Amino acid sequence: MPASDAFEPTLPLDGQGILALAARSMFELFANASEGMLLVDRQARVVWINDQYRRYLPALGFAREEDFVGHPVSAVVQNTQMHQVLETGKPILIDLLSNRAGTFVVSRIPLRDESGQVIGALGIVLFDQPETNLQPLIAKFSRLQRDLDDARRELASQRVRQQGGQRQSRYTFASFVGSSPAAVEVKRQARRAAQSSSPVLLLGETGTGKELLAHAIHAASSRAGGPFVGVNIAAVPDTLLEAEFFGVAPGAYTGADRKGREGKFRLADRGTLFLDEIGDMPQALQAKLLRALQEGEIEPLGSNRLLPFDARVIAATSRDLAALVREGRFREDLYYRLNVLPVRVPPLRERRSDIPALVELLGEDMAQRGDTPPPELTPEALALLTAQPWRGNIRELRNVLEQAAMRSEGPQIDAALVAEVLRASGVAQILAAPAAPEAAPPDPAPAQLRPLAEQVAELEARAIAAALQATGGNKLAAARLLGISRATLYERLGMSV
């Protein structure tokens, strides 16, 4: 450590020279091993920096050291928390600091006099390239920060809905639970789509969360203050769809409302219009929808007036639109008009590692709605759920949990009960059914008549095999995926730890 950087804080030694030596050694260790250090006094003014810290001054906007040292730390270091350490007297041992000079992992330690009063604070830069050194931690922190911001926006939008009664989105990206690579990727694509004003097309199987993502895209877009209006095309009779979309002029037909009726396009003005199950739209209406999207205006039923609208369109479908186009059942020009920003929402079987978190979330929601404790699943029961193909995805998972909770005598749900519910729904039979030879005679003892313990053991073995295959044979990762301990996994495999 250069002599110019020498600094010896005053510490109460009580005649113990070894304490002073230890303090000096620790200080020198931090000074030499860290990426930089600075000291502030009781008034939060910078009183000293070491050579390593001086290299950050240009990036912070200072050409001379005297423009930095002697000034309030909050005026020279953006986003500093040194004031908090001085006020509370408590250290902040690990934290992320982002400012003009970059992102740093830092520690902040209070300094005290002989009477125990805080007389200053020491700031230590532990890493100055956390993106390289601590990439997993930084990525997780960034995701948590985004989810926190999403949750705050969701709470704010809920307050707006309670106060104003305007149609608003109910979900944000924080509502889309999952940290698997597939879940992270779909949220990344959806966030990018939220920054655009172009149409979005959400593609995915039923029950994957397409409507939730549509709400989240709206909530993160520049139209978040406007209405979110959704219509499920498959749920509206074909004869009523035109009126549903474009509205009805006053007295347009016998029985029509004298005041007329606003259509979804007008209700979504300055907001977002969500068209769910767009693949089920009748061909006769597809041309009118295309014209509305191209011209930005609609003609209510029974009217000769064209009314402008300003709504961002998000469409969703569980059907193969490209195949429908090839079959002539969906207009090609409308397909290309909607397929500007396609986002594929992955099925649950492609993000099995998210199932434990989803089970916890769904259980809490069931408890709130039913005013009962959330169901508790044994590790074996969770393993069975993780191994299923989930043709109905999250919607089907919720249905199985609700059935299991209704049949359970207590708050805990075991593997036998889960297997029973899965069998009743047909899922377990898909996994457990053996591949019989073509000419094999029918089995005189059907699979469902076998002992329950035998069937549970078979399902458990398949769940473990699926987890090991998904993790490339990594037993620790497989145990985490299944929600059981490594010791339990070894026990099921008949191995010693």
C-alpha positions in Angstrom: 0.0 0.0 0.0 1.6 3.4 -1.0 2.6 5.7 1.8 0.3 8.4 0.4 -2.6 6.1 1.0 -1.7 5.2 4.5 -4.6 5.7 6.9 -4.9 4.4 10.4 -8.3 4.7 12.0 -8.4 5.5 15.7 -9.6 2.4 17.6 -9.8 1.8 21.4 -6.9 -0.5 22.1 -7.2 -0.7 25.9 -3.5 -1.5 26.0 -3.8 -4.4 23.6 -1.3 -3.7 20.9 -2.3 -6.9 19.1 -5.8 -5.4 18.5 -4.2 -2.4 16.8 -2.0 -4.6 14.7 -5.0 -6.8 13.7 -7.0 -3.7 12.7 -4.1 -2.3 10.7 -3.6 -5.7 8.9 -7.3 -5.9 8.1 -7.4 -2.4 6.7 -4.3 -3.0 4.5 -5.8 -6.3 3.4 -9.0 -4.6 2.2 -7.0 -1.7 0.6 -4.9 -4.1 -1.4 -7.4 -6.8 -2.3 -10.4 -4.6 -3.1 -11.0 -2.5 -6.2 -11.1 0.8 -4.3 -11.9 2.4 -0.9 -13.1 5.7 0.4 -13.8 7.2 3.8 -16.5 9.7 4.9 -16.7 11.7 8.1 -19.6 12.1 10.5 -21.1 14.8 8.2 -20.9 12.4 5.2 -18.0 14.3 3.5 -15.4 12.3 1.6 -12.1 12.7 3.5 -9.9 10.0 1.8 -9.7 7.7 -1.2 -7.0 5.2 -2.2 -5.2 4.8 -5.4 -7.5 2.1 -6.7 -10.5 4.4 -6.2 -8.9 7.3 -8.0 -9.3 5.5 -11.4 -13.1 5.9 -11.1 -13.0 9.7 -10.8 -13.0 10.5 -14.6 -16.0 8.2 -15.1 -17.8 9.9 -12.2 -17.1 13.3 -13.9 -14.1 14.6 -11.9 -10.8 15.6 -13.4 -9.1 16.4 -10.1 -9.1 14.7 -6.8 -9.7 17.9 -4.9 -13.1 18.3 -6.7 -14.1 14.9 -5.2 -12.5 14.7 -1.7 -13.9 17.2 0.8 -17.4 17.2 -0.8 -20.6 15.5 0.4 -20.5 11.9 -0.7 -24.1 12.2 -2.1 -23.0 15.0 -4.4 -20.1 13.1 -5.9 -21.3 9.4 -5.8 -24.7 8.7 -7.3 -27.0 6.3 -5.5 -24.7 6.1 -2.4 -26.1 4.6 0.8 -23.3 5.9 3.1 -25.9 8.2 4.8 -27.9 5.2 5.9 -24.8 3.6 7.5 -24.0 6.9 9.3 -27.6 7.2 10.6 -28.2 3.7 11.7 -24.7 2.6 12.6 -25.3 -0.7 10.9 -23.0 -2.0 8.1 -24.2 -2.9 4.6 -21.9 -5.8 3.9 -23.0 -6.8 0.4 -24.8 -4.4 -2.0 -25.0 -3.5 -5.7 -24.2 0.1 -6.5 -24.9 1.5 -10.0 -23.8 5.0 -11.1 -22.0 6.7 -14.0 -18.9 4.7 -13.4 -20.7 1.3 -13.8 -22.2 -1.3 -11.5 -20.2 -2.4 -8.4 -20.5 -4.9 -5.6 -19.7 -2.8 -2.4 -19.5 -3.0 1.4 -20.1 -0.1 3.8 -18.8 -0.3 7.3 -19.4 2.3 10.1 -16.4 3.6 12.1 -16.8 4.3 15.9 -14.8 6.2 18.5 -13.8 5.0 22.0 -17.3 5.8 23.3 -19.0 3.8 20.5 -20.3 6.9 18.6 -20.3 6.7 14.8 -17.6 9.0 13.5 -17.5 8.0 9.9 -17.9 5.2 7.4 -15.6 3.1 5.2 -16.8 2.2 1.7 -15.2 -0.7 -0.1 -15.5 -1.7 -3.8 -15.3 -5.5 -3.8 -15.9 -6.0 -7.5 -16.0 -3.5 -10.3 -17.1 -6.0 -13.0 -19.9 -7.9 -11.4 -21.3 -8.8 -14.9 -18.3 -11.0 -15.3 -17.6 -12.1 -11.7 -21.1 -12.5 -10.4 -23.2 -13.1 -13.6 -25.7 -15.5 -12.0 -26.3 -13.1 -9.0 -26.6 -10.1 -11.2 -29.1 -11.8 -13.6 -31.2 -12.9 -10.6 -31.1 -9.5 -9.1 -32.1 -7.9 -12.3 -35.1 -10.3 -12.7 -36.2 -9.7 -9.1 -35.9 -5.9 -9.6 -38.0 -6.1 -12.8 -40.6 -8.3 -11.1 -40.7 -5.8 -8.2 -41.3 -2.9 -10.6 -44.0 -4.9 -12.3 -45.7 -5.7 -9.0 -45.6 -2.0 -8.0 -47.2 -1.1 -11.4 -49.8 -3.8 -10.8 -50.7 -2.4 -7.4 -50.9 1.1 -8.8 -53.2 0.0 -11.6 -55.4 -1.8 -9.1 -55.8 1.5 -7.2 -56.8 3.2 -10.5 -59.4 0.5 -11.1 -60.9 0.8 -7.7 -61.1 4.6 -8.0 -62.2 5.2 -11.5 -63.9 2.0 -12.7 -62.1 2.1 -16.1 -61.2 -1.2 -17.7 -57.6 -1.9 -16.7 -55.2 -4.7 -17.0 -55.2 -7.1 -14.0 -51.7 -8.6 -14.4 -48.1 -7.5 -14.9 -45.0 -9.6 -15.9 -44.6 -10.3 -12.1 -47.8 -12.3 -12.4 -46.2 -14.7 -15.0 -44.5 -17.0 -12.5 -41.4 -18.9 -13.6 -37.6 -18.6 -13.7 -36.9 -21.4 -16.2 -35.1 -20.5 -19.4 -38.4 -20.8 -21.3 -40.3 -18.6 -19.0 -37.5 -16.0 -18.9 -37.3 -15.9 -22.7 -41.0 -15.4 -23.2 -41.1 -12.6 -20.7 -38.1 -11.0 -22.5 -39.9 -11.1 -25.8 -43.1 -9.8 -24.3 -41.3 -6.9 -22.6 -39.8 -6.0 -26.0 -43.2 -6.2 -27.6 -44.6 -3.8 -24.9 -42.2 -1.1 -26.1 -43.7 -1.2 -29.6 -47.1 -0.1 -30.9 -47.3 -2.8 -33.5 -49.8 -5.7 -33.3 -48.7 -8.7 -31.1 -49.7 -12.3 -31.8 -49.5 -14.7 -28.8 -49.2 -18.3 -29.9 -49.5 -21.2 -27.5 -51.6 -24.1 -26.3 -54.7 -23.5 -24.2 -54.0 -22.7 -20.5 -50.4 -21.4 -21.0 -51.1 -17.9 -19.8 -51.6 -16.0 -23.1 -54.3 -13.7 -21.7 -52.1 -13.0 -18.6 -49.2 -11.9 -20.9 -51.6 -9.7 -22.9 -52.5 -7.9 -19.7 -48.8 -7.6 -18.8 -47.8 -6.2 -22.2 -50.5 -3.5 -21.9 -49.4 -2.7 -18.3 -45.8 -2.2 -19.4 -46.6 -0.2 -22.5 -47.1 3.5 -23.1 -50.9 2.8 -23.1 -50.9 1.5 -19.6 -53.1 4.5 -18.5 -55.7 3.6 -21.1 -58.3 0.8 -21.1 -57.6 -2.9 -21.6 -60.6 -4.5 -23.4 -60.7 -8.2 -24.2 -63.1 -10.3 -26.2 -63.0 -14.1 -26.6 -64.0 -14.7 -30.1 -64.8 -18.4 -29.5 -67.3 -17.5 -26.8 -69.4 -15.0 -28.9 -72.0 -16.4 -31.4 -71.0 -15.5 -35.0 -74.2 -13.5 -35.5 -73.2 -11.1 -32.6 -69.5 -10.7 -33.3 -69.8 -7.8 -35.7 -71.9 -5.8 -33.2 -69.5 -6.9 -30.4 -66.5 -5.5 -32.4 -67.9 -2.4 -34.1 -71.0 -1.4 -32.1 -74.5 -0.7 -33.1 -76.0 2.6 -34.3 -79.2 3.8 -32.5 -82.3 2.0 -33.9 -80.3 -0.1 -36.3 -82.7 -2.9 -36.1 -85.9 -3.9 -34.2 -85.1 -4.3 -30.5 -81.8 -2.4 -30.7 -81.0 0.0 -27.9 -82.2 3.6 -28.7 -78.9 5.0 -27.6 -76.9 2.6 -29.6 -74.1 0.5 -28.3 -70.3 1.0 -28.3 -68.2 -1.7 -29.8 -65.0 -3.1 -28.4 -62.9 -1.0 -30.7 -64.3 2.2 -29.4 -64.2 1.0 -25.8 -60.5 0.3 -26.2 -59.7 3.7 -27.7 -56.3 5.0 -26.5 -55.7 1.6 -24.9 -55.3 -2.1 -25.9 -57.8 -4.4 -27.6 -57.2 -8.1 -26.9 -58.6 -10.6 -29.4 -58.5 -14.0 -27.8 -58.9 -17.1 -30.0 -58.5 -15.1 -33.2 -58.3 -18.4 -35.2 -62.0 -19.0 -34.5 -63.1 -15.7 -36.2 -65.6 -16.3 -39.1 -64.2 -15.5 -42.5 -66.9 -13.0 -43.2 -65.7 -10.9 -40.4 -62.0 -11.2 -41.1 -62.2 -8.8 -44.1 -63.9 -6.1 -41.9 -61.3 -6.6 -39.1 -58.5 -6.2 -41.6 -60.0 -3.0 -43.0 -60.4 -1.6 -39.5 -56.8 -2.4 -38.6 -55.5 -0.9 -41.9 -57.7 2.3 -41.8 -57.9 2.9 -38.1 -61.7 3.4 -38.3 -64.8 1.4 -37.9 -68.4 1.5 -39.2 -71.0 0.6 -36.5 -73.8 -1.8 -37.5 -76.6 0.1 -39.1 -74.6 3.3 -39.5 -73.1 5.1 -42.6 -70.5 7.0 -40.5 -66.9 6.0 -40.1 -65.6 6.4 -36.6 -61.9 6.6 -35.9 -60.3 4.7 -33.1 -56.8 4.4 -31.6 -56.3 0.9 -30.1 -53.2 -1.3 -30.0 -54.3 -4.9 -31.0 -53.0 -8.0 -29.2 -54.3 -11.3 -30.7 -53.9 -14.8 -29.3 -54.7 -18.3 -30.5 -54.2 -21.9 -29.6 -54.6 -22.9 -33.2 -52.0 -23.2 -36.0 -52.8 -20.0 -38.0 -50.3 -20.7 -40.7 -52.0 -24.1 -41.3 -55.4 -22.3 -41.4 -54.1 -19.9 -44.0 -52.9 -22.8 -46.2 -56.3 -24.4 -45.8 -58.0 -21.2 -46.9 -59.8 -20.8 -43.6 -57.9 -17.7 -42.4 -57.1 -14.7 -44.6 -53.4 -14.5 -45.5 -53.4 -10.7 -45.5 -55.0 -10.6 -42.0 -52.5 -13.1 -40.8 -49.5 -11.0 -41.9 -51.2 -7.9 -40.4 -51.4 -9.6 -37.0 -48.2 -11.6 -37.1 -45.9 -8.5 -36.7 -44.6 -9.4 -33.3 -45.2 -13.1 -32.7 -44.5 -14.4 -29.1 -44.7 -18.2 -28.5 -45.9 -19.0 -25.0 -44.3 -22.3 -24.0 -46.4 -25.2 -22.7 -45.9 -26.3 -19.1 -44.1 -29.4 -20.0 -41.3 -27.2 -21.5 -40.8 -25.5 -18.2 -41.2 -28.2 -15.6 -38.8 -26.5 -13.1 -41.5 -23.8 -12.7 -44.1 -26.2 -11.5 -43.2 -26.1 -7.7 -43.5 -22.3 -7.8 -46.8 -22.5 -9.7 -48.1 -25.0 -7.2 -47.3 -22.7 -4.4 -48.9 -19.7 -6.1 -52.0 -21.6 -7.1 -52.3 -23.0 -3.6 -52.2 -19.6 -2.1 -54.8 -18.3 -4.5 -57.1 -21.3 -3.7 -56.6 -20.6 0.0 -57.6 -16.9 -0.4 -60.7 -17.7 -2.4 -61.8 -20.5 -0.1 -60.6 -19.0 3.2 -58.7 -22.1 4.0 -55.0 -22.9 4.6 -53.0 -23.5 1.4 -52.6 -27.2 0.5 -49.2 -28.8 1.4 -47.8 -31.4 -1.1 -45.3 -34.0 0.0 -42.1 -34.1 -2.1 -43.4 -37.3 -3.8 -46.7 -35.7 -4.7 -44.8 -32.7 -6.2 -42.6 -35.1 -8.2 -45.7 -36.7 -9.7 -47.0 -33.3 -10.8 -43.7 -32.3 -12.3 -43.6 -35.5 -14.4 -47.0 -35.0 -16.1 -47.4 -33.9 -19.7 -50.1 -31.3 -18.8 -52.1 -31.1 -22.0 -54.2 -28.4 -20.4 -51.1 -26.7 -19.0 -51.5 -24.3 -16.0 -55.3 -24.5 -16.2 -55.2 -28.3 -15.9 -52.6 -28.1 -13.1 -55.0 -25.9 -11.1 -57.9 -28.2 -11.7 -55.9 -31.2 -10.4 -54.8 -29.2 -7.3 -58.4 -28.2 -6.6 -59.6 -31.7 -6.9 -56.9 -33.0 -4.6 -57.6 -30.4 -2.0 -61.3 -31.2 -2.0 -60.6 -34.9 -1.6 -57.9 -34.5 1.1 -58.9 -35.1 4.7 -56.2 -32.6 5.9 -54.0 -29.9 4.6 -51.3 -32.3 3.4 -51.7 -34.0 0.0 -49.6 -37.1 -0.6 -48.6 -38.9 -3.7 -51.4 -41.5 -3.5 -54.1 -38.9 -3.6 -52.4 -37.0 -6.5 -52.1 -40.3 -8.4 -55.8 -41.0 -7.8 -56.8 -37.5 -9.2 -54.4 -37.9 -12.1 -55.9 -41.3 -12.9 -59.4 -39.9 -12.8 -58.4 -37.2 -15.3 -56.6 -39.6 -17.6 -53.1 -38.1 -17.2 -51.6 -40.9 -15.1 -52.7 -43.5 -17.6 -50.9 -41.7 -20.4 -47.6 -42.0 -18.5 -48.1 -45.5 -17.0 -49.7 -47.3 -19.9 -47.2 -50.0 -21.2 -46.6 -50.3 -24.9 -48.2 -53.6 -25.7 -47.2 -55.7 -28.8 -49.5 -55.4 -31.8 -50.9 -58.9 -31.6 -50.8 -59.3 -27.8 -54.0 -60.6 -26.3 -55.8 -58.2 -23.9 -54.5 -58.1 -20.4 -56.9 -60.0 -18.1 -56.0 -57.6 -15.2 -56.5 -54.0 -16.3 -53.8 -51.5 -15.1 -56.3 -49.7 -12.9 -56.9 -52.8 -10.8 -53.2 -53.1 -9.8 -52.4 -52.2 -6.1 -52.2 -48.5 -5.6 -48.8 -48.6 -4.1 -47.5 -50.3 -7.2 -48.9 -47.7 -9.5 -47.6 -44.8 -7.3 -44.1 -46.4 -7.4 -44.3 -46.7 -11.2 -45.3 -43.1 -11.6 -42.5 -42.1 -9.1 -39.9 -44.0 -11.1 -41.1 -42.3 -14.3 -40.9 -38.9 -12.7 -37.3 -39.5 -11.5 -36.3 -40.8 -14.9 -37.8 -37.7 -16.6 -36.0 -35.4 -14.2 -32.6 -37.2 -14.7 -33.1 -37.0 -18.5 -33.9 -33.3 -18.3 -30.8 -32.6 -16.2 -28.4 -34.8 -18.2 -28.0 -37.2 -15.3 -27.2 -34.6 -12.7 -28.7 -36.0 -9.6 -28.4 -32.9 -7.5 -30.2 -30.8 -10.2 -32.8 -33.6 -10.6 -33.5 -33.6 -6.9 -34.1 -29.9 -6.9 -36.3 -30.2 -10.0 -38.4 -32.8 -8.2 -38.5 -30.8 -5.0 -36.9 -33.5 -2.9 -33.6 -33.8 -1.1 -30.6 -35.6 -2.7 -30.8 -38.2 0.0 -34.4 -39.0 -0.9 -33.5 -39.3 -4.5 -30.6 -41.7 -3.7 -33.0 -43.7 -1.6 -35.5 -44.0 -4.4 -32.7 -45.0 -6.8 -31.5 -47.6 -4.3 -28.1 -46.0 -4.0 -26.0 -44.9 -1.1 -25.1 -41.2 -0.8 
